[in-house]
Amino acid sequence: MICPHNNHRHVVPCLHCHPHSSIRMVQHLIERCLLLHMNQQQCAKALARYASIRPCITITVWRQLEKENRDFFRAYVHAVSSYRPFMGRNIQRKPSFEMKKQYWKH
């Protein structure tokens, strides 16, 4: 997709040209991160690395989702924080996005 805003080729929707579809895509990717029990920082890092989405955009969309779904995020933070101690101390959880890179580019 060629962006008329700056004549660059984009794999994902351009935030300047297609703000609604771009935000919806980020929201969808955040939801996928939630399924992997990631916190906001882990999600922002993963989307930056695997989907080339700037962390400030991810965090902005995450915060808006928190505002709209306070009860869900309160329960989510509690569940994720109580889930972490059961993981071994030597085990570091890394997102398994390597195999799913193709999905993120659609």
Long-range contacts (C-beta under 8 A, 24 or more apart in sequence): 11-52, 11-105, 12-51, 12-52, 12-53, 12-105, 15-57, 23-61, 26-53, 26-57, 26-58, 26-61, 27-61, 27-65, 29-53, 29-58, 29-104, 30-58, 30-61, 30-62, 30-65, 33-95, 34-76, 36-95, 36-96, 37-80, 37-83, 37-93, 38-95, 39-77, 39-80, 42-95, 46-95, 46-97, 49-97, 50-95, 50-97, 50-101, 50-104, 51-104, 51-105
